[in-house]
Amino acid sequence: MSIRKRMRRRRRVELDQGRPAPHSLGMTQPAIVVDNLRKSFSGQVAVDDISFTIAAGSTTALLGGNGAGKTTTISMLLGLLLPDSGTIRVLGEDMVRHRYRVLPRLNFSSPYVELPHRLTVAENLTVYGHLYGIPRLKQRIAELACELELTDILKRPAGKLSAGQKTRVALAKAMLNRPDILLLDEPTASLDPDTADWVRGFFQDYQRKSGATILLASHNMAEVERLCDQVLMMKQGKLVDRGSPQDLLGRYGRDDLEQVFLDIARDRRQPLVES
Amino acid sequence: MSAARRIGAVMLRHLYVMRGSWPRVLEMAYWPAINMTLWGFTSQFFSTHSSWVAQTGGILIGAVILWDVMFRGNLGVALSFMEEMWSRNLGHLSVSPLRPHELMAGMLGMSLVRTTIGVLPAGLLAIPLYHYSIFDMGLPLLVFWLNLMVSGWAIGLGVSALVLRFGLGAESMAWVMIFALAPLSGIYYPISTLPAWLQPLAWALPPAHVFEGMRQVMQGNGLDWGLLGGAVGLNVFYVGAAGSVFLYVHHVARRRGLLLNVGE
């Protein structure tokens, strides 16, 4: 049996045993509330007065073409970028004023933001483990190495890894603090179909086990259909449509989300039923 | 979760880089040692041709070693910050619970480590080569060392703020900016050597007080508390101002999106 299959089986066993979620979230309050968010750069509007709510424990996709404002929105949710106006509340806290109350319960992964190349995988995870104040750090790194199949590459410099290995290391970093909210920017970009499928399975398992909230920006529509409860469609900085994948398919009269995406991106077709 | 642990993590990240590359560590000690050797022979030559240098053996060697403390103090801060930009790690750090002032404290801590690794061997090497020990200065040496390192920190934080604001195009400032202060710092000559109109400018800089104080000690006049007070007061002002500028620029960077996709 392959390592991957063994790990899947182990995770299923853990679920069946009813292992408690690493963090308990108050399910009554939404995880993320965004109100009238706006951001422009040198007069060019990147995010134009968007509002949305993400329920705790859900998986939401932020979709849109290049330059639609997805990365800008995620950056503002992380507190990496200050909005011109509007409010962002994450886990009940104002992200502009009190981001440091929330950041220990949040994490982020993107293939476009790499970890220091000269450090080994273990060194990178150790540094970030200390930054997130992880107790029993060595044990946590060993757990993640086992879960994400990193044991053999722990001593290799991060800069000498393949794309798939880098993605798994970035995921390990994102999982160090067992985040209540996980923000993912194109998490399976540049991965082969097998590894991408494995990564999606990992997110599903984690979400089920922990009750975490996941927000992901992706261009992979099959991934969105598989993982997400809600889809937010962005175009030119605006939120142009939203709903569950099934809602959107029904309203646009399409068989897959890729067609819905193209309808919206190219102004080809209006929804058959208004949201 | 303690701030000390996060500051330690910032330092650990740079210590890992150093551990993984001995040429880097060697390079830190290389230039101060070469500088000291060059000035040591120059000093030996002058001591037979100049009564002033002959009276105070080692004054030039002491000056060159202490100047390197300031130079390395500056580089230690600026290089730690630029290393984060070169490796595109600023984004990850900025979404972690690490506060900007903790990042700054980690950079200052690394500067202390880098300066010690860089300058200590040069100081030790001077003992067998020139029979001069900078450590003979005793406690005043520690005071001068700390003051010059804090002056270096102020410049390093200023350079880091510039690099954050204007990108890596400004990185050469880390090496260039400090040399603009060198002529006014009175490293190898008394401030009275400068033209009268430049002297007030020189006295507005902490290193001028330190090097003048160092000469007083080496000439056997003891520690001049007035000069020391001047250096400490000015250092508190400059490092406070530079730290505030760095934090302000960090805030501006969040507004302008400069923390996204920074790197080479």
HADDOCK unambig.tbl for C-alpha pairs under 7 A between the chains (distance, minus, plus):
assign (segid A and resid 78 and name CA) (segid B and resid 95 and name CA) 6.16 0.50 0.50
assign (segid A and resid 80 and name CA) (segid B and resid 94 and name CA) 6.47 0.50 0.50
assign (segid A and resid 80 and name CA) (segid B and resid 95 and name CA) 6.43 0.50 0.50
assign (segid A and resid 80 and name CA) (segid B and resid 254 and name CA) 5.82 0.50 0.50
assign (segid A and resid 80 and name CA) (segid B and resid 259 and name CA) 6.88 0.50 0.50
assign (segid A and resid 81 and name CA) (segid B and resid 254 and name CA) 4.60 0.50 0.50
assign (segid A and resid 81 and name CA) (segid B and resid 255 and name CA) 5.68 0.50 0.50
assign (segid A and resid 81 and name CA) (segid B and resid 257 and name CA) 5.54 0.50 0.50
assign (segid A and resid 82 and name CA) (segid B and resid 254 and name CA) 5.64 0.50 0.50
assign (segid A and resid 82 and name CA) (segid B and resid 255 and name CA) 4.80 0.50 0.50
assign (segid A and resid 100 and name CA) (segid B and resid 97 and name CA) 5.90 0.50 0.50
assign (segid A and resid 103 and name CA) (segid B and resid 95 and name CA) 6.75 0.50 0.50
assign (segid A and resid 103 and name CA) (segid B and resid 96 and name CA) 6.09 0.50 0.50
assign (segid A and resid 103 and name CA) (segid B and resid 97 and name CA) 5.38 0.50 0.50
assign (segid A and resid 104 and name CA) (segid B and resid 96 and name CA) 6.95 0.50 0.50
assign (segid A and resid 104 and name CA) (segid B and resid 97 and name CA) 5.62 0.50 0.50
assign (segid A and resid 113 and name CA) (segid B and resid 88 and name CA) 6.80 0.50 0.50
assign (segid A and resid 113 and name CA) (segid B and resid 91 and name CA) 6.94 0.50 0.50
assign (segid A and resid 114 and name CA) (segid B and resid 88 and name CA) 6.53 0.50 0.50
assign (segid A and resid 114 and name CA) (segid B and resid 89 and name CA) 6.72 0.50 0.50
assign (segid A and resid 115 and name CA) (segid B and resid 89 and name CA) 5.98 0.50 0.50
assign (segid A and resid 116 and name CA) (segid B and resid 87 and name CA) 5.23 0.50 0.50
assign (segid A and resid 116 and name CA) (segid B and resid 89 and name CA) 6.20 0.50 0.50
assign (segid A and resid 117 and name CA) (segid B and resid 87 and name CA) 6.72 0.50 0.50
assign (segid A and resid 118 and name CA) (segid B and resid 17 and name CA) 6.37 0.50 0.50
assign (segid A and resid 119 and name CA) (segid B and resid 16 and name CA) 6.65 0.50 0.50
assign (segid A and resid 119 and name CA) (segid B and resid 17 and name CA) 6.34 0.50 0.50
assign (segid A and resid 127 and name CA) (segid B and resid 9 and name CA) 5.19 0.50 0.50
assign (segid A and resid 127 and name CA) (segid B and resid 12 and name CA) 6.76 0.50 0.50
assign (segid A and resid 127 and name CA) (segid B and resid 13 and name CA) 6.06 0.50 0.50
assign (segid A and resid 130 and name CA) (segid B and resid 5 and name CA) 6.21 0.50 0.50
assign (segid A and resid 130 and name CA) (segid B and resid 6 and name CA) 6.06 0.50 0.50
assign (segid A and resid 130 and name CA) (segid B and resid 9 and name CA) 5.66 0.50 0.50
assign (segid A and resid 131 and name CA) (segid B and resid 5 and name CA) 6.99 0.50 0.50
assign (segid A and resid 131 and name CA) (segid B and resid 6 and name CA) 4.72 0.50 0.50
assign (segid A and resid 131 and name CA) (segid B and resid 9 and name CA) 6.03 0.50 0.50
assign (segid A and resid 131 and name CA) (segid B and resid 96 and name CA) 6.80 0.50 0.50
assign (segid A and resid 131 and name CA) (segid B and resid 97 and name CA) 6.51 0.50 0.50
assign (segid A and resid 131 and name CA) (segid B and resid 98 and name CA) 6.36 0.50 0.50
assign (segid A and resid 132 and name CA) (segid B and resid 96 and name CA) 6.84 0.50 0.50
assign (segid A and resid 132 and name CA) (segid B and resid 97 and name CA) 6.29 0.50 0.50
assign (segid A and resid 133 and name CA) (segid B and resid 1 and name CA) 5.21 0.50 0.50
